[in-house]
């Protein structure tokens, strides 16, 4: 939808105020029959003057991921901000993630970050569910595209695990430190990360058509790189069991082959990043 005229007139920048086609993202809950039972409009809750000066397009919010919060330890301990069912949202162009209180529509939690300048073009914030290592923490894919606060963040993507109660960094992965691990992964657009039951993190490097699994110590234990000539980019990767659905369960078990990395591969970092909790 577009920002209504009444809301657009509140913008202080005159050029921005008269921009045609200024978009306003909307989140809606829809029943199977198509009835809208809950919605949330950006222009009613977000600062219309808070757009990114590095990316002055009409798409000033660009929601790229939402998640109803799962059951979590923070709510169990009495923190109402993290009530299951509240909505975790990523606004790529805003440079922060936030949580909407479902009952009131109010924003009850925001995270801009301060890791090498804070979030920039981020994707895929997900609160880790109960039973998984790091449960209750939030994983976010921090792209490093068009840095908003610190130039050194540009051209570097980070996977961050955040304690939402303290907003502290629990774990971070950058793919390299420039010396021991010269390869620094980077995807200016797209990208996804998810915690696996074994404690590893599965992520994609969208613009390189790559998916990989990394340990808490920063070791790559599995990866797949698609054909670089293929225009279909790897936006998201999920691990599913062989019997995830009846159709898969009916197939023969796939042949499993041990993967032997080439001799030149640098897989075990000399300076691993450790968890802080």
N, C-alpha and C positions, 0 to 999 in steps of 0.2 A: 504494500500500500504506500501511498504518498503522504508526506507530512501535511496535515490540513492547514489552510491559510491562517486560521486563528493561532495555531501553534507556530507557524513559520514566522509570523510577525514578532515573535519574542526573540528571534535571533539577533544578536547585536551587530554582527558583521553585515554591512549593507549588500555586498556582493553575494554572500551566502544566503541572505534573506530573500533575494530575488531569483535564486537559482531555480530553474524549472526541473521538475521531476525529482525533487529531493525525497529520498525514500525513507520510510519508517518501518522497520521490521516488526512483525507481530508474531506472538506465540499463541497457539490455540490448542485446546483440547476438544476433540471431535468424536462423537459417538459413531459406531458402525453405520448408523442410519444417516449420518451427515450433519447432525445437530451440534452446534457449537455450545459447549457447556462451561467453558472458561476461556478467557483470552486476556492478553497483556500487550498493550501497544507501547512501543518505545518512546514516542514523543510525549506520552503522559507521565513518564517516570525518569527519563534520562535528560541530562543537560544538553540542550540543542547547540550550545556554544562549545561543547566538549569534543568537537570533531578533530581528527588528526591532521595537523598542518602538513605532514609529509605526504598525505594521500587525500587531496582535497576533492574527491569525487562526490557525486550525489549519493553514493552508497556509503554513508558515513558510519554505519554500525556493522553491517555484515555479520549477522549471527551465523556461526558455522557449526554449532553443537549445543544441544540441550540434554540434560539428564535429570529425571526426577530422583532425588536423593534416596539411596537405599537405607535400610536400617544401619545404624552406626553408633560407635562408642561415645561420640560427643553428645548426641541427643540422650543416650542412655544415662550420661552423667549430668544431664539437666540443661544443656545448652540448646535453647529452643530455636536458634538460628538454623540448626542442622536437622530439623524435624524431617523424617522421611516423607517424601512427596513434595517438599520444597524443590524449586527448580534451579539447577546449576546451569549457567549460560556462559558462552564465550562470544564476545563481540570483537572480532578480529581487528577491525579498524579502530576500535576504541583503546586497545592496548590494556584491557583488564578483563577479568572474569568475575562473575558475581552470582549471588543466590537470591532468588525471589521467594518471599514468603507467600505460599500458595493462597492462604486465606485472605490476606490483605492486599497483595500485589506490591508490597513495599520491598525495596532492596535492603536485605538485612546483613549482607556480607559482600565485601569487595576485595579483590587481590590484584594489585598492580605489579608487585614483586620488586626486588632490588638486586637480583642476581645478574651481574654484569649489565646493569642499566634497566632491568625490569622487562616485563613481557612486551613482545613486539610481533604483531601479526599471528598470535597464538591460535592453536586448534586443540580440539579433543580433550577438554577437561573432564575427568571422570573420577568420582569418589570410589575408592577401592572397597568392594563389598566384604561383608563379614566372611571369615574363613580363609581369606587371602592374605599373604604377607603384606603388611602395611595397611591393614584394614582401617577404613575411616579417613585415611590420607587422600589427597587429591593429586592425581597425575595430570600433567599438562604438557603439551607439545609446543614449546616456545620457538617459533620459526626463526626469528631474527631478521625478518623482512622489514625494511623501512624503519630503522630503529627510532624510537620516540624520545629516548632520554640519554642514550650514551652510544657514540658512534662505534665503539669496539664490539657492540653486539651485532652489528650488521654483518651478514654473511656467515653467521654461526647459529646453528640450531641446537637447542638444549632440550633434554627431557628432564622435567623437574617433578619431584615428589614433595608435596607441601603438607605440613601440619596445618589444617585450616583453623584450629583453635588459636595457635600462636602466630600463624603466618610465617613460620620458620621453614627453611629448606631442610628436608630430611635426607634427600639423595638427589644427585644431579649427574647427568651424563651428557658429554659434549662430543664424544667420538674421537677426541685427540687433544693433545696439549701443545702441538706444534713442534715437539722435539722427539720425545719417546714414541708418540703416536702421531705421526704427521698428518694423518687423514682426519679432517674435521667435517662431519657430515652437515649438510645444509639443504634445506628445501624452503624456498621463499614462499611457496603456497602449498596448501594441502598438508597432509601428515596426520598420523594417528599413533597412539601408544596405549597399551593395556597391560595390566599386571597379570601374570600367569600363576597358576596354583603352586608352581615350584619356586616362586619368588623372583624369577626372571621377568624381564619386560620385553614384550613384542612390539615392534615399532616399524613404521614405514618411512622411507625417504622418497617422497612422492615424485619429485622432479627427476630423480635418478632411477625411477622404476625399481626400487629396492625395498625388500622387507628383511628384517633381521631380529634376532633374539639376543639380548645382552644380559649378563649377570650383574649382581649388585657390585661386583668388583670391576666392572667395565669390560669383561671378556665377551667377545662375540662367539656364541656357540652354534649359531645357525644363521644362514642368510640365503636369500634368493634375489638374483638380479635379472630383471626381464630384458628382453631385446631392446636396446637403446633406440632402435628405429621404430618401435611400436609407439604410436601416439596415445595409446590407452595407458594413463598413468596409474601407479599403484597408490590409491588414496588411503586404503584401510586394509588391515590384515587381521584375521581372527583365527585362533586355533580351535578346531572342532574335532571331536572324537570320530573314529571310523563309523560308529553306530549312532551318529547325531540325529538321524531321521530314518524312517523305515526304508527309504530308497537306498541310502548309503549302507545300512545294515545288511541289505540283501546282496550287496556286491562282495566279491572275494576280497580278502584283506590285501591291501597294496603291498608290493614288494618293498622292503626296507633295505636301504643300502648305506653302509657306513661312509661318512664323508671325511676325506682326508685333506686337510688344508694344505695349500702349497707352501713350500719351504720359506718363501719370502713374507708370508702373512704375519702381521704383528697383531696377535690376538690377546696376549696377556700383558696388560699395562704395568709399567714399573711403578707408577704412582696412582693406584686405584683410588677412587672416591668412595669413602665409607659412609654408611648410614650414621645418623646422629641420634637415633632413638632405637 
